Amino acid sequence: MPLHLSVAISRSAEQSLNAQIRTSICEEIEGGILQPGTRLPSSRQLAADLGVSRSVVVEAYGQLVAEGFLEAARGAGTRVVRHLPREPVVPCLLDSSDVPVARWDLRVSGQGAPAFPHKEWLTAYQRVLRSPGAVPDGYPPLAGVPELRSELSRHLGRLRGVRATPSQVMVTAGFAQGLSLLCADLVASGQRELAVEEPGHPGQRHFVAENGLRPVPVPVDAEGIDVEALAATSARAVLVTPAHQFPVGYTLSASRREALARWARDVDGLVIEDDYDGALWYDRAARPLALQRLAPDHVVYAGTASKVLGAGLRLGWLAGPEQLLHRLLRLRGRQDLGTDAFTQAAFAEFLGSGLFDRHLRRLTETCAARRSALDEAVRRHLPGAAVLGSAAGVHAYVRLPPHTDETAVVGGALRRSVLVRGGGGYRALPRPGDAGLVVGFAHLPKSGVTEAVREVGAALSGR
């Protein structure tokens, strides 16, 4: 049926066509213009009307189905959900925590460590409170309390091979604050672009744009970011996840690491190394060291406690050149008065006492068992699919069989009470025929991982 739908898009806009279509439809639904039950044009028809690739519309429809705005049924087309509440089920941003009710949530965002080490953390906190002078009076130093900066310097050198003295470490309120400060410094230096991995974190692309820089997508393959493609851009700064690329999971190869460090030196540029889950590596012998050690004058290493302890702690850190950190501290002084000193002191005790290492070993064993459960479940219930990337972290990328309709799988999984994100939502540029799922598994028990993947398999087979 040749239905019509008014969707405003602009090829000169910073947003991708996919995002523009999603945003336009979201706004029409939220504004009450597209009523519950309204049937939309087919993806083929809307693509023809807009003059875009069909895959762009397919991915947009698929995300809106997963986010609870649309429903799709074979033979019945795509419609606005019939029981849409007054408030939107899920905002168009991919990382919203407000989601449809589902038994199994395989999203990555918002999911941290499987279990917070309550006993060990309480022990560290009590030791600090019982030690006179352990927590400084007044406001904490903007760079972080000295004890934590010293412990982080030792810890990062021992575990990740980072080259940084305590004076080259800065404590932040999570990675988000660190990235915001780095973006502000780049803008102040006259830069207008920040290269990002493609595919990559859609929330980060949006965050970078909101902070005044144009995100420039650079493709990623099995060896990590394509440094030759990066060099072909005009960007002089890049945000990368070299240890465990998000979302595909590849590790930057040795040759690419050398090439990236060489690029940074040649253009006098900056590499932001986001090591968001670098400590969680199941094969310890294969764990890569930090990229920062290859070019400490041009790489700022960024870490966080979100995946190994909990996002609610809002603890992150940067390790980089002192001159850069001094500029970041001046910028930070206009925003806040430092990170909670009590939490910093407790974390310093947690690191220095060995409690963190003990927790990390237990956490690694738990996550490794759940990753094995995912691998086995994919083999049994998703024939033709494959889990890509290194065995690390709290998520994995599942590549679906060729010619799979990713949209149908995501929508079918939701109808089976499984919330999972399609790989298309992590791309700034459409890539027809490359279907996949980004699966967060570490927060679920092994039985839950298996059952959720079984339901996804049913959606894949159309049962």
Phi, psi and chi 1 to 4 in degrees:
 res  aa     phi    psi   chi1   chi2   chi3   chi4
   1 MET       -  122.4 -174.2  179.0  -61.8      -
   2 PRO   -78.1   69.7   30.1  -34.7      -      -
   3 LEU   -74.0  159.8  -59.6  172.3      -      -
   4 HIS  -114.2  148.9  -65.2  -83.4      -      -
   5 LEU  -148.2  127.8  178.2   65.0      -      -
   6 SER   -83.5  112.8  -63.1      -      -      -
   7 VAL  -130.7  126.6  174.1      -      -      -
   8 ALA   -94.9  122.5      -      -      -      -
   9 ILE  -132.9  156.1   62.3  170.8      -      -
  10 SER  -139.6  125.2  170.8      -      -      -
  11 ARG   -73.5  -12.4  -63.2 -175.6 -176.9  -82.5
  12 SER   -95.6   -2.7   61.2      -      -      -
  13 ALA   -73.8  156.4      -      -      -      -
  14 GLU   -72.2  -32.0  -69.5 -172.2   -2.9      -
  15 GLN   -67.0  145.5  -96.6 -166.8  -34.0      -
  16 SER   -67.0  159.7   67.1      -      -      -
  17 LEU   -59.8  -40.5  -65.6  173.7      -      -
  18 ASN   -55.2  -51.0  177.2  -51.4      -      -
  19 ALA   -65.4  -37.6      -      -      -      -
  20 GLN   -63.2  -41.5  -69.7 -177.9   60.8      -
  21 ILE   -65.6  -44.7  -66.9  170.9      -      -
  22 ARG   -60.6  -46.7  -66.4 -156.9  -44.9  -89.6
  23 THR   -62.9  -42.9  -60.8      -      -      -
  24 SER   -62.0  -45.9 -179.7      -      -      -
  25 ILE   -67.4  -40.7  -65.6  175.8      -      -
  26 CYS   -56.8  -47.5  -80.8      -      -      -
  27 GLU   -63.7  -38.1  -70.3  175.7  -11.8      -
  28 GLU   -67.8  -37.7  -63.5  -64.0  -79.7      -
  29 ILE   -69.8  -46.8  -66.5  173.8      -      -
  30 GLU   -65.0  -30.8  -68.3  171.5    5.5      -
  31 GLY   -81.3   -1.0      -      -      -      -
  32 GLY    79.1   10.2      -      -      -      -
  33 ILE   -80.6  -44.1  -62.7  170.1      -      -
  34 LEU   -91.5  109.7  -71.6  177.4      -      -
  35 GLN   -81.2  154.8  -61.2  -69.4  -38.2      -
  36 PRO   -52.6  134.7  -27.2   35.5      -      -
  37 GLY    89.7   -7.8      -      -      -      -
  38 THR   -63.9  128.7  -60.5      -      -      -
  39 ARG   -85.6  135.6 -174.9  172.3  178.7 -179.4
  40 LEU  -101.1  160.3  -56.5 -171.9      -      -
  41 PRO   -60.9  157.7  -15.1   26.3      -      -
  42 SER   -64.4  158.1   67.9      -      -      -
  43 SER   -59.9  -36.0   57.9      -      -      -
  44 ARG   -66.1  -42.7 -170.0 -176.9  -56.5  -82.1
  45 GLN   -68.4  -44.5 -177.4   64.8   58.3      -
  46 LEU   -66.6  -37.7 -177.1   56.9      -      -
  47 ALA   -61.3  -42.8      -      -      -      -
  48 ALA   -64.6  -41.3      -      -      -      -
  49 ASP   -64.4  -37.0  -69.2  -15.8      -      -
  50 LEU   -89.0  -12.7  -62.1  177.0      -      -
  51 GLY    71.6   36.7      -      -      -      -
  52 VAL  -123.4  169.5  -58.6      -      -      -
  53 SER   -66.1  143.3  166.9      -      -      -
  54 ARG   -60.3  -33.5 -175.3 -170.0  176.1 -159.5
  55 SER   -60.9  -31.4   64.6      -      -      -
  56 VAL   -62.3  -45.1  173.1      -      -      -
  57 VAL   -71.3  -39.4  179.2      -      -      -
  58 VAL   -58.0  -46.0  167.1      -      -      -
  59 GLU   -66.4  -39.5  -69.7  176.1    6.0      -
  60 ALA   -63.7  -47.5      -      -      -      -
  61 TYR   -59.9  -42.2  -85.7    6.8      -      -
  62 GLY   -61.4  -43.3      -      -      -      -
  63 GLN   -65.7  -38.4  -72.0  -60.9  -41.3      -
  64 LEU   -69.5  -29.8  -68.2  171.7      -      -
  65 VAL   -66.6  -47.4  167.9      -      -      -
  66 ALA   -63.8  -30.9      -      -      -      -
  67 GLU   -87.2   -0.6  -67.3  166.1   -3.5      -
  68 GLY    89.8    7.6      -      -      -      -
  69 PHE   -85.7  -38.7  -75.0   98.6      -      -
  70 LEU  -119.6  161.0  -56.6  179.3      -      -
  71 GLU  -131.9  143.4   56.6 -172.4    5.3      -
  72 ALA  -129.0  132.0      -      -      -      -
  73 ALA  -133.6  139.1      -      -      -      -
  74 ARG   -60.0  126.9 -175.9  168.9  -63.7 -178.7
  75 GLY    85.5  -11.4      -      -      -      -
  76 ALA  -113.9   -1.8      -      -      -      -
  77 GLY    77.1 -166.5      -      -      -      -
  78 THR  -111.0  131.2  -57.8      -      -      -
  79 ARG  -133.6  158.2  -61.2  176.4 -176.8  -90.3
  80 VAL   -65.8  136.8  178.2      -      -      -
  81 VAL   -56.9  144.9  -66.0      -      -      -
  82 ARG   -79.3  -21.4  -62.8  179.9 -175.7  -83.3
  83 HIS  -119.7   48.7  -57.5  -69.4      -      -
  84 LEU   -70.7  123.5 -169.6   70.7      -      -
  85 PRO   -69.6  169.4   24.5  -32.1      -      -
  86 ARG   -61.9  -42.7  -69.7 -174.0  178.5 -178.5
  87 GLU   -85.6  144.4  -63.8  -63.2  -36.9      -
  88 PRO   -60.0  141.3   21.0  -31.5      -      -
  89 VAL   -62.9  -46.4  176.5      -      -      -
  90 VAL  -142.8  125.7  177.9      -      -      -
  91 PRO   -59.0  160.6  -21.4   32.5      -      -
  92 CYS   -67.6  -19.9  -73.9      -      -      -
  93 LEU   -64.8  132.9  -76.0  178.9      -      -
  94 LEU   -61.7  -32.3 -174.6   66.8      -      -
  95 ASP   -94.2   19.5  -65.9  -41.0      -      -
  96 SER   -64.9  145.2  170.2      -      -      -
  97 SER   -90.0   -8.0   59.0      -      -      -
  98 ASP   -89.9  102.9 -174.8   14.2      -      -
  99 VAL  -128.7  162.3  -63.7      -      -      -
 100 PRO   -59.2  152.3  -20.4   31.2      -      -
 101 VAL   -68.6  126.0  175.7      -      -      -
 102 ALA  -145.7  149.1      -      -      -      -
 103 ARG   -69.7  -41.3 -176.2  179.1 -177.3 -169.1
 104 TRP  -120.3  123.7  -58.2  116.0      -      -
 105 ASP  -108.7  107.0 -173.9   -7.4      -      -
 106 LEU   -99.4   15.6  -63.2 -179.1      -      -
 107 ARG   -68.2  157.6  -66.6  177.0  -51.2  139.5
 108 VAL   -92.4  -41.5  178.8      -      -      -
 109 SER   -63.4  139.5   59.9      -      -      -
 110 GLY    81.2   -8.7      -      -      -      -
 111 GLN   -96.8  119.6  -53.6  -66.9   -8.8      -
 112 GLY  -107.3 -142.0      -      -      -      -
 113 ALA   -65.4  148.5      -      -      -      -
 114 PRO   -60.6  -35.0  -18.2   27.1      -      -
 115 ALA  -149.2  123.8      -      -      -      -
 116 PHE   -71.8  136.3 -174.5   81.7      -      -
 117 PRO   -78.1   73.8   30.9  -35.6      -      -
 118 HIS   -56.2  -47.6  -65.6   86.9      -      -
 119 LYS   -63.4  -47.4 -177.9  178.4  178.9 -179.6
 120 GLU   -66.0  -40.9  -68.7   86.7  -12.7      -
 121 TRP   -65.5  -40.4 -176.1 -104.3      -      -
 122 LEU   -62.8  -40.5 -179.7   60.3      -      -
 123 THR   -59.4  -47.4  -63.5      -      -      -
 124 ALA   -63.0  -42.4      -      -      -      -
 125 TYR   -64.9  -42.1 -141.7  102.4      -      -
 126 GLN   -65.5  -39.2  -72.5  176.9  -29.3      -
 127 ARG   -60.4  -40.6  -72.0  176.3 -177.5  171.5
 128 VAL   -66.6  -45.2  166.0      -      -      -
 129 LEU   -66.9  -26.6  -67.1  178.7      -      -
 130 ARG   -88.1   -4.9  -68.9  169.5 -179.7  164.6
 131 SER  -103.3  111.0  -58.6      -      -      -
 132 PRO   -58.0  132.3  -21.9   33.0      -      -
 133 GLY    81.8    0.8      -      -      -      -
 134 ALA   -67.5  -30.8      -      -      -      -
 135 VAL  -111.5  123.3 -179.6      -      -      -
 136 PRO   -64.5  145.4   23.0  -33.1      -      -
 137 ASP   -71.8  152.8  -66.5  -29.7      -      -
 138 GLY    75.1 -162.5      -      -      -      -
 139 TYR   -72.9  145.3  -65.6  107.6      -      -
 140 PRO   -73.0  156.7   27.4  -35.0      -      -
 141 PRO   -58.9  141.5  -20.0   31.3      -      -
 142 LEU   -58.5  -34.3  -78.6 -179.7      -      -
 143 ALA   -78.7  -11.6      -      -      -      -
 144 GLY   116.9  156.8      -      -      -      -
 145 VAL   -66.8  142.6  -61.3      -      -      -
 146 PRO   -55.9  -38.0  -24.6   34.6      -      -
 147 GLU   -61.9  -41.5  -67.2   79.3    8.4      -
 148 LEU   -71.5  -40.0 -179.9   53.3      -      -
 149 ARG   -62.3  -37.4  -63.6  171.2   72.6 -167.5
 150 SER   -67.8  -44.8  -65.0      -      -      -
 151 GLU   -65.5  -40.0  -71.3  -63.7  -14.3      -
 152 LEU   -64.2  -40.4  -79.5  170.3      -      -
 153 SER   -58.5  -45.8  174.3      -      -      -
 154 ARG   -68.9  -44.3  -71.7 -170.0  -76.6  -93.1
 155 HIS   -63.2  -47.7  168.6   75.1      -      -
 156 LEU   -66.5  -35.2  -64.6  175.1      -      -
 157 GLY   -67.0  -41.0      -      -      -      -
 158 ARG   -72.9  -43.4  174.5  168.8   52.6   82.6
 159 LEU   -89.9  -36.5 -175.0   67.5      -      -
 160 ARG  -119.0   -3.8  -52.4  -63.8  -66.6  122.1
 161 GLY    72.8   22.3      -      -      -      -
 162 VAL   -73.2  135.7  172.7      -      -      -
 163 ARG   -95.3   98.5  -60.2  176.9 -174.9  -89.6
 164 ALA  -160.0  129.4      -      -      -      -
 165 THR   -82.4  166.8   62.6      -      -      -
 166 PRO   -54.6  -33.0  -29.3   36.5      -      -
 167 SER   -71.6  -10.9   63.0      -      -      -
 168 GLN  -103.3   14.8  -65.8  173.3  -60.4      -
 169 VAL  -118.0  137.0  175.4      -      -      -
 170 MET  -130.3  132.2  175.0 -179.1  176.8      -
 171 VAL   -92.1  135.3 -179.4      -      -      -
 172 THR  -128.0  168.3   61.2      -      -      -
 173 ALA   -85.8   70.4      -      -      -      -
 174 GLY    83.7  170.3      -      -      -      -
 175 PHE   -65.5  -31.6  174.1   62.8      -      -
 176 ALA   -57.5  -43.2      -      -      -      -
 177 GLN   -67.2  -40.6 -175.7 -177.8   43.5      -
 178 GLY   -60.3  -44.2      -      -      -      -
 179 LEU   -66.0  -38.8 -179.8   57.6      -      -
 180 SER   -61.5  -43.2  176.4      -      -      -
 181 LEU   -66.0  -40.6  -68.1  170.5      -      -
 182 LEU   -65.0  -40.6  -71.9  163.7      -      -
 183 CYS   -62.4  -43.0  -72.8      -      -      -
 184 ALA   -62.8  -37.7      -      -      -      -
 185 ASP   -67.7  -39.7 -179.2   68.6      -      -
 186 LEU   -64.0  -42.7  -71.1  170.4      -      -
 187 VAL   -62.8  -42.1  170.5      -      -      -
 188 ALA   -64.0  -27.5      -      -      -      -
 189 SER   -85.4    1.0   69.3      -      -      -
 190 GLY    97.3    1.9      -      -      -      -
 191 GLN   -82.5  150.0  -60.9 -163.5   45.3      -
 192 ARG  -126.1   -0.9  -65.4  -67.5  177.6  -96.7
 193 GLU  -132.2  149.0  -61.2  175.0  -34.4      -
 194 LEU  -135.9  115.7  177.9   63.4      -      -
 195 ALA   -69.8  141.4      -      -      -      -
 196 VAL  -134.4  158.2  -64.7      -      -      -
 197 GLU   -73.9  146.5  -65.3  170.6  -35.7      -
 198 GLU  -129.1  109.0  168.7   65.1   14.1      -
 199 PRO   -75.3  166.8   31.2  -37.4      -      -
 200 GLY  -162.1 -170.9      -      -      -      -
 201 HIS   -74.9  114.9 -163.5  -54.8      -      -
 202 PRO   -65.0  -33.7   22.1  -32.2      -      -
 203 GLY   -64.2  -35.7      -      -      -      -
 204 GLN   -68.7  -39.9  -78.9 -172.2   -3.7      -
 205 ARG   -58.1  -45.7  -73.4 -162.9  -62.0  -93.4
 206 HIS   -64.3  -41.6  178.6   76.6      -      -
 207 PHE   -62.7  -43.5 -171.2   83.8      -      -
 208 VAL   -61.5  -44.4  166.4      -      -      -
 209 ALA   -63.7  -40.8      -      -      -      -
 210 GLU   -64.5  -23.8  -72.6  -68.2  -46.0      -
 211 ASN   -95.1   16.5  -81.5  -86.2      -      -
 212 GLY    94.0    7.8      -      -      -      -
 213 LEU  -117.7  146.2  -66.6  168.3      -      -
 214 ARG   -87.7  118.1 -176.0  173.3   72.4   86.6
 215 PRO   -71.8  128.5   22.0  -28.1      -      -
 216 VAL  -110.2  108.5  178.4      -      -      -
 217 PRO   -70.8  133.7   23.2  -30.6      -      -
 218 VAL  -124.7  127.9  178.1      -      -      -
 219 PRO   -65.2  152.0   22.0  -32.3      -      -
 220 VAL  -119.1  138.5  167.9      -      -      -
 221 ASP  -126.7 -163.4   58.1   27.0      -      -
 222 ALA   -64.2  -14.5      -      -      -      -
 223 GLU  -101.8    5.2  -70.6 -169.2   74.1      -
 224 GLY   101.4 -157.5      -      -      -      -
 225 ILE   -64.9  140.9 -168.1  167.3      -      -
 226 ASP   -80.4  102.6 -174.5  -22.5      -      -
 227 VAL   -68.8  -33.3 -177.5      -      -      -
 228 GLU   -63.2  -40.6  -70.0 -172.1    2.6      -
 229 ALA   -66.5  -36.4      -      -      -      -
 230 LEU   -62.4  -45.2  170.6   63.3      -      -
 231 ALA   -64.2  -23.9      -      -      -      -
 232 ALA   -78.4  -11.0      -      -      -      -
 233 THR   -89.1  173.9   71.9      -      -      -
 234 SER   -94.7    2.7   56.1      -      -      -
 235 ALA   -70.7  145.1      -      -      -      -
 236 ARG  -119.9   12.7  -67.8 -179.7   52.3 -119.2
 237 ALA  -144.6  146.2      -      -      -      -
 238 VAL  -144.1  143.4   61.1      -      -      -
 239 LEU  -107.3  120.7  171.2   61.1      -      -
 240 VAL  -132.7  158.5  -67.8      -      -      -
 241 THR  -122.8   75.4   51.7      -      -      -
 242 PRO   -70.9  -30.3   25.0  -33.2      -      -
 243 ALA   -73.0  -43.1      -      -      -      -
 244 HIS  -149.9   86.8 -171.9 -135.9      -      -
 245 GLN   -54.8  133.5 -161.8  -83.7  -28.1      -
 246 PHE  -101.1  122.8 -172.4   85.5      -      -
 247 PRO  -103.7   -5.5   37.1  -37.0      -      -
 248 VAL   -74.9  -27.9 -175.4      -      -      -
 249 GLY    94.5    3.0      -      -      -      -
 250 TYR   -71.2  154.5  -67.1  126.6      -      -
 251 THR  -105.0  133.5  -62.4      -      -      -
 252 LEU   -60.3  125.5 -168.1   65.0      -      -
 253 SER   -68.9  162.6   68.1      -      -      -
 254 ALA   -59.7  -42.5      -      -      -      -
 255 SER   -66.7  -37.6   60.8      -      -      -
 256 ARG   -70.4  -35.6  -68.1  -86.2  179.2   91.2
 257 ARG   -61.3  -45.5  -71.2  160.5   67.3   90.3
 258 GLU   -63.0  -41.2  -65.7  -75.9   -7.0      -
 259 ALA   -66.1  -38.2      -      -      -      -
 260 LEU   -68.5  -40.9 -175.4   54.9      -      -
 261 ALA   -63.7  -39.5      -      -      -      -
 262 ARG   -65.8  -41.6 -171.5  165.1   52.1 -109.7
 263 TRP   -58.7  -45.5  168.6   85.4      -      -
 264 ALA   -61.4  -40.1      -      -      -      -
 265 ARG   -69.6  -40.7  -72.7 -170.5  -68.9  -95.3
 266 ASP   -64.6  -39.0  -70.6  -14.9      -      -
 267 VAL   -98.6    3.5  -57.6      -      -      -
 268 ASP    53.3   47.8 -169.3   24.4      -      -
 269 GLY  -103.3 -170.3      -      -      -      -
 270 LEU  -130.3  132.2  179.2   68.5      -      -
 271 VAL  -109.1  124.2  177.6      -      -      -
 272 ILE   -98.0  110.8  -56.9  171.6      -      -
 273 GLU   -94.4  105.0  178.9  179.6    7.7      -
 274 ASP   -90.1   98.8  178.8    7.9      -      -
 275 ASP   -99.0   63.1 -165.3   23.2      -      -
 276 TYR   -64.3  -27.2   64.5   98.9      -      -
 277 ASP  -141.0   29.5   65.1    0.0      -      -
 278 GLY   -61.2  -23.8      -      -      -      -
 279 ALA   -76.7  -20.2      -      -      -      -
 280 LEU   -92.4   88.4  -81.2  176.4      -      -
 281 TRP  -128.6  119.5 -157.6  -93.9      -      -
 282 TYR   -74.6  -34.5  -52.4  146.8      -      -
 283 ASP  -100.2   95.9 -177.9   -2.6      -      -
 284 ARG   -60.6  -31.5  -64.5 -174.5 -177.4   94.0
 285 ALA   -67.2  -24.8      -      -      -      -
 286 ALA   -96.9   -1.3      -      -      -      -
 287 ARG   -62.1  122.0  178.9 -166.9  -69.4  149.8
 288 PRO   -75.4  150.4   29.0  -34.4      -      -
 289 LEU   -81.9  167.7  -64.0  176.9      -      -
 290 ALA   -64.4  142.8      -      -      -      -
 291 LEU   -63.1  -30.9  172.0   69.8      -      -
 292 GLN   -54.9  -31.7 -177.2  -94.6   -1.6      -
 293 ARG   -65.6  -20.8   62.1 -170.5  -78.9  113.3
 294 LEU   -79.7  -28.8  -63.0 -178.7      -      -
 295 ALA  -149.3   67.7      -      -      -      -
 296 PRO   -61.1  -19.9   19.2  -30.5      -      -
 297 ASP   -82.1  -11.3  -67.5  -24.8      -      -
 298 HIS  -128.3    1.8  -65.9  -82.0      -      -
 299 VAL  -123.5  131.1  179.4      -      -      -
 300 VAL  -108.6  121.9   57.9      -      -      -
 301 TYR   -88.3  131.4  172.6   93.3      -      -
 302 ALA  -122.3  126.8      -      -      -      -
 303 GLY  -127.2  170.3      -      -      -      -
 304 THR  -153.8  154.5  175.2      -      -      -
 305 ALA   -91.0   -0.7      -      -      -      -
 306 SER   -59.8  -44.2  -65.8      -      -      -
 307 LYS   -84.3  -24.6  -64.3  -63.3 -174.7  -70.2
 308 VAL  -102.5  -18.4  -67.6      -      -      -
 309 LEU  -123.8  -69.6  -76.3  176.0      -      -
 310 GLY   177.8  138.7      -      -      -      -
 311 ALA   -64.3  -24.9      -      -      -      -
 312 GLY   -67.1  -18.4      -      -      -      -
 313 LEU   -69.3  -26.9  -77.0  176.4      -      -
 314 ARG    52.6   55.3  -56.1  -46.2  -55.2  136.8
 315 LEU  -119.3  125.4  -96.1  178.7      -      -
 316 GLY  -143.7  174.0      -      -      -      -
 317 TRP  -154.2  150.9   43.7   88.5      -      -
 318 LEU  -120.9  140.2  -58.9  176.3      -      -
 319 ALA  -127.0  119.0      -      -      -      -
 320 GLY  -163.6 -173.1      -      -      -      -
 321 PRO   -58.8  138.7  -20.0   31.5      -      -
 322 GLU   -58.8  -39.3  -74.6 -169.7   50.0      -
 323 GLN   -60.7  -40.5 -173.7  176.5    9.8      -
 324 LEU   -65.8  -45.5  170.1   61.9      -      -
 325 LEU   -61.9  -36.7  -65.8 -170.3      -      -
 326 HIS   -61.5  -40.1  -71.0  161.2      -      -
 327 ARG   -66.3  -39.4  -63.6 -160.8  -57.5  -89.7
 328 LEU   -65.3  -36.8  -61.6 -174.3      -      -
 329 LEU   -65.3  -37.5  -71.8  174.5      -      -
 330 ARG   -64.3  -39.7  -73.7 -164.6  -66.0  -89.0
 331 LEU   -67.1  -40.7  -69.9  166.9      -      -
 332 ARG   -66.3  -33.5 -176.6  176.0 -171.6  177.3
 333 GLY   -59.0  -18.8      -      -      -      -
 334 ARG   -88.0   -8.7  -55.2  169.3 -169.8  166.5
 335 GLN  -108.3  -46.7  -60.3  178.9    0.4      -
 336 ASP  -150.7 -173.5   64.1   22.9      -      -
 337 LEU  -119.1   31.7  -63.9  174.5      -      -
 338 GLY   101.7  170.5      -      -      -      -
 339 THR   -90.8  145.9  -54.7      -      -      -
 340 ASP   -41.3  117.0  170.8   24.1      -      -
 341 ALA   -69.0  -33.9      -      -      -      -
 342 PHE   -65.7  -44.3  -71.3   90.1      -      -
 343 THR   -64.8  -40.3  -59.3      -      -      -
 344 GLN   -61.4  -45.3  -71.1 -170.9   65.0      -
 345 ALA   -64.8  -40.1      -      -      -      -
 346 ALA   -64.7  -40.2      -      -      -      -
 347 PHE   -67.7  -36.3 -170.7   47.0      -      -
 348 ALA   -60.9  -44.0      -      -      -      -
 349 GLU   -64.8  -39.4  171.7   65.4   24.3      -
 350 PHE   -60.1  -41.6 -161.1   63.8      -      -
 351 LEU   -73.2  -50.2  -72.0  171.7      -      -
 352 GLY   -68.5  -27.6      -      -      -      -
 353 SER   -83.4   -9.3   64.7      -      -      -
 354 GLY    90.0   -3.4      -      -      -      -
 355 LEU   -63.2  -36.2  -69.5  172.1      -      -
 356 PHE   -65.9  -44.3  177.7   80.9      -      -
 357 ASP   -61.0  -39.8  -75.1   81.2      -      -
 358 ARG   -62.8  -45.9 -175.4 -171.8  -52.2  170.6
 359 HIS   -61.4  -43.1  163.4   69.1      -      -
 360 LEU   -63.0  -37.8 -174.9   59.9      -      -
 361 ARG   -65.2  -44.2  -72.2 -176.0 -177.6  -82.2
 362 ARG   -64.0  -43.1  -71.6 -160.8  -54.4  -95.5
 363 LEU   -63.5  -41.3  179.7   61.9      -      -
 364 THR   -61.8  -42.9  -60.0      -      -      -
 365 GLU   -63.1  -42.5  -68.8  175.8    1.9      -
 366 THR   -63.6  -48.0  -61.6      -      -      -
 367 CYS   -66.7  -36.5  -68.9      -      -      -
 368 ALA   -63.4  -40.7      -      -      -      -
 369 ALA   -65.0  -38.5      -      -      -      -
 370 ARG   -73.7  -32.5  -65.8  174.7 -178.5 -177.7
 371 ARG   -66.8  -39.8  168.0   61.3 -173.0 -100.2
 372 SER   -61.5  -39.3  -64.9      -      -      -
 373 ALA   -63.0  -38.8      -      -      -      -
 374 LEU   -64.5  -46.9  174.2   67.3      -      -
 375 ASP   -56.8  -45.7  -67.9  -16.9      -      -
 376 GLU   -66.9  -41.4  176.8   60.1   26.2      -
 377 ALA   -64.1  -39.1      -      -      -      -
 378 VAL   -65.0  -42.0  168.7      -      -      -
 379 ARG   -60.6  -40.0  -77.2 -167.2  -67.3  -90.1
 380 ARG   -81.9  -38.4  -69.4 -178.3   58.0 -172.2
 381 HIS  -112.1   -9.5  -57.4  -62.5      -      -
 382 LEU  -126.0   70.7  -64.4  177.1      -      -
 383 PRO   -58.6  133.6   19.6  -31.2      -      -
 384 GLY    88.6   -9.2      -      -      -      -
 385 ALA   -90.5  165.0      -      -      -      -
 386 ALA  -148.4  142.4      -      -      -      -
 387 VAL   -88.8  121.4 -178.2      -      -      -
 388 LEU   -95.7  165.3  -56.8 -175.3      -      -
 389 GLY    82.2 -176.5      -      -      -      -
 390 SER   -79.1  151.9  -57.3      -      -      -
 391 ALA   -79.8   91.4      -      -      -      -
 392 ALA  -160.2  165.8      -      -      -      -
 393 GLY    71.1 -160.4      -      -      -      -
 394 VAL  -117.8    8.7  -62.7      -      -      -
 395 HIS  -142.7  167.0   86.1  -78.5      -      -
 396 ALA  -146.4  155.4      -      -      -      -
 397 TYR  -103.2  123.1 -171.4   92.6      -      -
 398 VAL  -105.1  111.8  178.1      -      -      -
 399 ARG   -81.1  125.2 -176.3  179.9   61.0 -159.4
 400 LEU   -83.2  160.5  -63.2  174.3      -      -
 401 PRO   -58.2  154.7  -22.8   33.4      -      -
 402 PRO   -54.7  145.3  -23.9   33.9      -      -
 403 HIS    67.7   16.0  -48.4  -60.1      -      -
 404 THR   -73.4  140.0  -63.7      -      -      -
 405 ASP   -85.4   97.0 -174.1  -20.0      -      -
 406 GLU   -57.8  -39.2 -178.8 -176.9  -72.0      -
 407 THR   -59.5  -44.7  -58.0      -      -      -
 408 ALA   -65.9  -37.0      -      -      -      -
 409 VAL   -66.7  -45.6  174.3      -      -      -
 410 VAL   -62.8  -45.1  170.1      -      -      -
 411 GLY   -65.9  -41.1      -      -      -      -
 412 GLY   -65.0  -37.9      -      -      -      -
 413 ALA   -63.7  -40.9      -      -      -      -
 414 LEU   -63.7  -39.1 -176.2   58.9      -      -
 415 ARG   -65.5  -20.8  -71.9 -167.4  -68.5  -85.9
 416 ARG   -98.2   18.1  -69.3  166.1  174.4   79.9
 417 SER    67.1   37.0 -156.6      -      -      -
 418 VAL  -125.0  121.7  178.0      -      -      -
 419 LEU   -99.5  116.4 -175.2   60.6      -      -
 420 VAL  -142.6  149.3   65.3      -      -      -
 421 ARG  -100.2  139.2  -60.8  -59.7 -169.0 -164.1
 422 GLY   -79.9  151.7      -      -      -      -
 423 GLY   -62.7  -26.4      -      -      -      -
 424 GLY   -60.7  -29.4      -      -      -      -
 425 GLY   -70.1  -11.1      -      -      -      -
 426 TYR   -99.6    4.4  -66.6   81.6      -      -
 427 ARG  -105.3  136.6  -66.8 -170.7  176.4  -81.6
 428 ALA   -83.3  -24.9      -      -      -      -
 429 LEU  -119.1  132.0  -54.2  172.7      -      -
 430 PRO   -64.5  145.7   22.6  -32.5      -      -
 431 ARG  -138.2   84.1 -170.7  171.9  176.2  178.7
 432 PRO   -56.2  141.7  -22.3   33.3      -      -
 433 GLY    85.8   -6.0      -      -      -      -
 434 ASP  -105.1   82.2 -172.5    8.4      -      -
 435 ALA   -93.1  141.4      -      -      -      -
 436 GLY  -164.5  172.0      -      -      -      -
 437 LEU  -129.4  139.6  -57.4  173.1      -      -
 438 VAL  -102.3  112.8 -179.0      -      -      -
 439 VAL  -113.9  119.2  177.4      -      -      -
 440 GLY   -89.3  124.1      -      -      -      -
 441 PHE  -123.0  -21.2   60.5   83.6      -      -
 442 ALA   -67.7  -24.7      -      -      -      -
 443 HIS   -84.5   -4.6   59.5  -71.3      -      -
 444 LEU  -105.3  148.9  -64.9  176.7      -      -
 445 PRO   -67.3  161.6   25.2  -34.4      -      -
 446 LYS   -57.8  -40.5  -68.3 -169.8  -67.4 -177.6
 447 SER   -63.6  -35.5   59.6      -      -      -
 448 GLY   -67.7  -39.9      -      -      -      -
 449 VAL   -59.6  -46.7  172.6      -      -      -
 450 THR   -63.5  -45.8  -59.7      -      -      -
 451 GLU   -66.2  -40.8 -175.8  172.5  -20.1      -
 452 ALA   -63.2  -43.8      -      -      -      -
 453 VAL   -66.8  -35.1  173.5      -      -      -
 454 ARG   -60.6  -41.0 -177.4  167.3   59.7 -118.6
 455 GLU   -67.8  -37.7  -66.1  -60.5  -32.0      -
 456 VAL   -62.3  -39.7  173.6      -      -      -
 457 GLY   -61.5  -38.1      -      -      -      -
 458 ALA   -64.1  -38.5      -      -      -      -
 459 ALA   -66.2  -38.3      -      -      -      -
 460 LEU   -64.2  -38.9  176.8   61.8      -      -
 461 SER   -83.4   -7.8   63.3      -      -      -
 462 GLY    82.3   15.9      -      -      -      -
 463 ARG   -76.2      -  -63.0 -160.8  -59.1  -87.2
